[in-house]
Amino acid sequence: MENLLLSFETILNMKTLLILLCGVTVGIIIGSIPGFTITMGVALTLPFSFSMDPVNGIALMMGVQVGGSSGGLITACLLGIPGTPSAMATTFDGYPMVKNGEAGRALAIGLWSSFVGTILSGIVLVLMTPLLAEWALDFGPWEMFALMLFGISAIASLSEGSLVKGLIAGVIGIAFSLVGTDPLLGTSRFTYGFTELLAGFDFLPVLIGVFAFSQLMADIKKPANTLDLKTDSNVSYPILKTIKDLWTSKLNVIRSSLIGVFVGILPAAGGSIANILSYDIAKKFSRKPETFGTGNKDGVIAAESANNSSIGGAFVPMLAFGIPGDAVTAMMLGALLIHGIQPGPLLMQNQPVLVYGIFISIFIAAIFMLIVQSFGIKMFLKINDIPQHVLIPLILMLCVLGSFAVNNRVFDVWVLLLFGLIGYWMKNSSFPLPPFILGIILGPMVEQNLRQAITINSDLTVFMTRPISAVLIVLAVLSMAYGIYSNIKGSKDAEKLLESK
């Protein structure tokens, strides 16, 4: 209790609170710009933390991370372009809600879901850090492969329309993910002499190309009078109605937040996987799964609760064992090491004030994020008042800058263009984009963990004799079967509806 009170005294001063507020504001701005990732934002603030004491330095980066994770929903909802990779699934229902005239509701629900997800992950972080971190260390390549396989199984349920086309899109995505250097042998494959391809296609230009560039190309083709969305920029969504929306979906909020925490704990998983995995599970548990993708609030709630709750999860292994859960916590780990602080089992004993300070920072950052975005919703809605002939070139410029800034090379701009054309073709040919992106994200992880597991032990029965791995594989099979069943049932219902007309 004494250490907790000292932590409150350390955090609750004007300087630290101002640093947190600045970090959150910068994070929201960076997260809302397609191409400027949270990792990039935290990397930009890292040098500033060196001149601060450890608590203020971590508070600054914490603010950027929390704000950035929520900021991605702004363009995801208003433009159909995820501001960050972890807001990818938010576009599936957030953008249709905006097109249906519910822009204020979409932003408000996404914001409050992010807030609740962050708070719940902070509570889990405080109460269960040692237990969850120890459990996460039981995840070997067998369990990681099974988890990624479970994620891949979402392709079946994300295949709106034709299941065959959805599976083809997923396979194409996995094929593109194989380009680069073999993760175990170190040999190049499918590079065709291009040295830039030795590291494979960077995910960020691919994501921007598939979602943003293809959407801009589609918008350019439309007549000017069809581009206006059904929004009223002068009206935001009431807080009481937002809370009521979340209360009616409270099980979805809690489930998605816990999924985000769980995925965040696993090294190299992160908000992108939590975002898509929770969306898929919410769709499977929904009484009306056919409404997902048409503007269902539960889709936005699931996606935003999970990507923000993964923040607290990523801190669990970093604080307890010195193992960063994602790229952002890796940079925070580096900042602590520069200050001479070694995260690990003894951190709670040696630096209790710092640890409790990190816990408190998460909650305060979540509150600041809620306040800043609540006051900014009306301003965000004005994006839809900008004429399309001005908005489209501006977004395209930001997309190009974001792609170039990843590795400071023009090659990534060509990647943006290539996958923009692929995404545009897939849209016109009725191939769903989510399975394609899912294949690109999870393909390398599935391959690497499968090959590592086989290298360690060639006996494939090990996947079923290890309890966690076996449960996840069974869930993956059931998930795939349910997705196939839902697609077939949906097709039959559509045929009956057409026949009745």
N, C-alpha and C positions, 0 to 999 in steps of 0.2 A: 504493500500500500504506500509506503514511503517513496519507493522508486516511481510508482505511478503518479503520485502528487508532484514529484520533481519533474517528471516528463511533461505534465500539464503546464507547469511553471515555465519550462523550456520552450514549449510550443506556443502557449497562449500569450505571446508578446507581439507588439505591433510589427516589429521587423519580420518575424517568422511568418505571421499571418499575411503580411503584404507579399512576401516571397511566394507563399502558397497561392495567393490570389493571382499574382502575375503568371505563375506557372500554369495554372488552370486556364487562364484567358489565352495565353499563347498556345497551349495544347488544343483548345477548341478551334482556334484559327487554323493551326497546322492540320488538325484532323479533318477539317471541312474542305481542305484543298486537295483535289484528286492528285495523287502522286507524291505528296509530302507526308511520309509515314510518321507514326509515333516514334519509331526508332530514330528517324532522322531528327525529329524535334528534340528528343532527349540528348542525342549526340551533340546538337548545337548548344544545349545548355550545360553540357558536361564541363567545359572549360571554366564557366562561371562558378561552378561548385567548388573548384580548387581553392579559391580565396575565402570560402565560407567555412564555418565549423561544420562537422559532419551532419548534424541535425538539419541545419538550414540547407545544406547541399542536397541531401536526400529529399527534403521537403520540396525543393524547387523541381527536381526531376519527377517526384511523385505527382505534383500538380500537373505537369505536362502530360504524364501518362494517363491520369484519370480524365483530364480534359480532352485529350486526343482520342481516347477510346469512345467518348460520347460524341465528340465533334464530327466523327465520320458519318453519323446518321443524317446530318443536315443535307448534304448533297445526295446521299443515298435516297432520301425521301423526295426532295424537291426536284432533282434532276435525273434520278435513276442511275446515278454514278456513285459508287462507294467512295467516300473520302479517304478511307483506309481499308486495307484488305480485310480487317476484322468486321467491317460493316457490309460485307458482301451480301449476306442473307437478308439484311435489312431492306435491300432494294426490292426483294421479291414481293413484299406486301406493302412496304412504305410508299413506293412510287405509285402503285395502283391506287392507294388511298388518296394521294395527292390528286391524281387524275380524276378521281371520283368526287372531288370537291372537299376533301377532308385533310387539307394540308396542316392546319393548326392541330387537329387531333393526332395526326401521325407524328408530328414533332413532339407534342406534349407526351404522348404515350411512350415514345422512344426515349425521351429525356428521363421521365420518371422510372422507366424500367432500368435504365442505366444507373440511376441513383440507388434504387433498391438493390440491384445486383452488386454494386460496389459496397453498400452497407452490409449486406449479408456475407459477402466474401471477407470483409473486415472482421466480422464477428467470428467466422470460421477460423480466420488467421489467428485471432487472439486466443481462442479456446482450444484449437486442435493442431497447432503447428507441429509439436513433436510427434504426435501420433500419425498424422497424415504424411509427414515427411518420411518417417520410417516405413510406412506402408508403400509409398511411392518408390522407395529403393528396391522393393521386391519386383519391380517391373524390369524384366530382362527383355532381350530381343523377341522372345516368344510372345510376351504380353503386349509389347508395343506393336508387333505385327498384327495380333488379334484386334487391338484397338483400332489400328488404321483400316483393317479389313471391315470392321464395324462401320467406320466412316464411309468406306467405299460402297457399302450396302445401301447407303442413302441414294445412290444413283437411281435405283428402281423407283423410289417414291418421288424423286425430283424430276422424273421424266414425264412432264406434262404432255398430254396428247399421245404420241406414239411411244410405247415402251421400247421398241426396237431402235428408234432414232435416239432415244435417251441413252441406251446402252452403247450405241455406235459413237455418240458424242463423248461418253466417258472413256471409251477405248482410245479415241483420237487424242483426248487429253493425256492419258497415260503414255501414249506413244511419244508425244512431244516432251513429256517429262523425262524420257530416257536419253535425250540428247545431252551430250557433255562427256564428262570423264567417269569411267566406271568407279563406283565408290569403294570397291574392295581391291580391284586389280590395278587401278590407276591408268588404264588404257583409254584412249579416246574412242568415242562411238558416235556415228551419225553427224560428225562435224564437217565432213567434206572439205577439209583443209582450212576452214575458218577458225583461226585461233580464238576469236571472240566467243565461239560456241563451246570452248573447253569447259567453261563453268556452267553450261546449259543456258536456257532462257531464264533471265531474271523474272521472278514472279510478278513484280510490280508493273513493268511495262506490259506484260501479258494481260494482267487484270485490267489495266486502264484501257488497253486496246480493245479487249473483248466487250467490256461494258460501256466505256465512255465513247471511244471512237466510233464503234458500230452504232451507238445510239445517236451520235451527232450526224452520221451519214444518213440514218433513217429520218431524222428531223429535217435535214436539208431537203429531202425529196418531197416532204409534205407541203401542201399549199400553206401560205402564211396564216390564213384564217383558221386552220385546224391545229395550230401549234399551241394556242392559248389553253392553259389548264383551268379547271373549274375551281378557282381559289378566290378567296376574299382576303386580301393582305391586311385589311384593317381589323380583322376579328381573330383573336387568338382563342385557344380552347380553354374553358374554365378549369381551374384546379380541381374542384369538387367532382366534376365529370371525369377527369383524368383518374383521380383516385378510385372512383366507382368502377371505371374500366379495368383498372388493375385488380381491384378487389374481386370482381367477378371472374378474373383469371388468376386468382391467387396461387392455385396449384401449379399453373404454368410458370408463374414468376419464380416460385420456390424451386421447382424442378430444374428450370433452365439455369438458375443461379448456381445450384449445386453441381450441375453438369459443367458449368464454366469453371468453378473452383477445382473440380476433379481434373479437367483437361489442363488447367493452368499449372497444376502441381507437376504434371509430366514434363520433363525436359523437352524442349524443341517443339512442343505442341502449339500452345498460344491461342490467342483470341480468334484467329481465322478458323481453326478447326472447331473451337467451342461454338462459334457463331453458326456454322452450318450444321453441326451435329445436333445442337439443341433445337434448331428450326425443324430438322427432320423428325426428331422425337416428338416435338409438339404437334406436328402434322399427324403422326401415327396415333397419338393419344386423343386427337380432336374428334368430336362427334360429326363434324362436317369438314373432312380433309379436302374435299373438292373445292372449298372456298379459299384455300391457301393459294396465293399467287394472284388473287383477284382483289385484294385489299382487306385481308383478315387481320384484325388488330393482334390476335394471338401470334401471328408470324413475326410482327415487329417486337412484341414483348419478349418472345423467346430469344430472338437474335440479339437484342440489346441487353437483356439481363445477363446472357451468357458471356458476351465479349467483355463486359465490364467486370463481372465477377471473376474472370480469369486473372485479373490483376492481383487480387489477394492470394489466389492459388499459386501464382508464380513466385510470390515472396516466401512461401512455405519452405521449399528446399533450399532457397538462398540463405535464409536466416538460420535454419536448423543445421544445414550440412555444407553451406558454402557452394552449393550447386545452383547456378542460375536457371530459372525456369524458362526464360526467353531472352531475346536480344537486349531488351530494355533492362531487365534485372541483371544481365551480364555487365552492362555499363555501370549500373549502380554498385555492383560488386567491385568493379574497378575503382570507383570513386572512394569506397570504404577502404580498400587496400592502400590507396594513395595517402589516406589519412592515418594509415597505420593500424587499421581495425580489421581483424580477421574474422569474417563470418564463419559460423560453425557451431558445433554443440556447446562450446564454452561461451558463446557470445552473450547469451542471456545472463550468465553469471558475471562476466567481465564488464559488459556494457548494458546493464538493464535499462538505464534511462534512455539510451539511444533506441533500443528495441521498442520500448513502450512509446517513444516519440514517433517511430515509424508507424506503429499501430494507430496512434491518434491522428497522424497526418492523413491517413487514408480517409478517415471519417470527415475531417475538416475539408479535405479536397473535394469529397463528394458533395458536401453542403455548398461549397463555393461554385462547383460545377452546376448544381441545380439553380442557384441564384442567378449566375451569369447568363445561362441559357434561357431561363424563364423570362428575364428582361429582354433578351435578344431575339425571342421568337418572332415578334412583329417585324423586326429588321430582317430576319432570315426569310420571312414570307415575301418580302419585297423583291426577292430574286425573281419571282414569277412576273413581276411588273416590268422587268428589263426586256426590251424588244429582242426577239430571237436573232435578228441580224447582228445585234451587238453581243448577245450572250454566247452564241455558238462559237464565234472566233475567239472570244475571251477564254472560254472553257478549253478549247483546243490548244491555245497557247499554254495554259497552265498544265495541261496533260503532257505536252511536249517537254516543258521545263521540268516537270516532275519525273518523267522517264529519263531525261538526260542527267538529272541530279543524282540518280541512284549510284551510277558508277562514273559519272563525268565522261561519257562517251556517246558519240553520235549513233553507234550501232544500236543502242537501246531505243532510239527514236524509230529506227527501221523496224525493230521488233514490235513497237507500238503500232506502226502502220500495218505490218504483216498480220498481226492478230486482230487488228481492227477490221481488216478485210475478211478474215476468217469468221469473226463474229457476225459481221454484216451478212455474209453468205449463209451462215447457220440460221440466223433469224429469218431470212427470206425463204429458206428451205424447211422451216419449221423444226429445226434441230434445237432442243433446249440448251441454253448456255450453262446453267448450274452444274450438270453432270460433267461437262467439258472442263470447267474450272476445278471441280472436285478431283477429277483425274490428274490434273497438273499438280495440285497441292499434295495429294496423298500418294501419288504414284511412286516418287522417289523414296518416301518413308516405308511404304509397303515392301519395295524391292530390297532396300538396304537391311531392314530388320529381318526379312525372310532369309536373305543370304547369310547374314551373321548367325542366325539361329541354326541354319543347316551346317555352316562351317564349324560351329561349336559341337553340334551333335546332329548327325545325319539322320537319326531316327525321327521320322515325322510324327510318331505317336506321342512325342514329348509335348506337342502342342495341346494334346487332349489330357495328358496326365498332370499338367500344371493347372491348378484350379482356376486361377484368374484367367489364364489364356483360354481354357476350355469354355468357361462361362461366356466370354466375349465372342468366341467363334460361334457358339450356339445362338447368341443374340444376333450376330451378323446374319446367320442363315435365316433366322425367323424374320429379321428385318427385311431381307431381300424377298422372302416369300410373301410377306405382308404387302410390300410395295408392288410386287407383280399382281397379287390378288386385287389390290385397290385399283390398279390401272385397268385390268381386265373388266372389273365390275363397273368402273367409270365408263369404259367404252360401250359396254352393253346397255347401261342406263342412257347414254347419249343416243344410241341407235333406237331404243324404245321411244325416246322423246321425239326423234325425227319421224318415226313411223306414225306416232299419234297425231303429229301435225299434218 
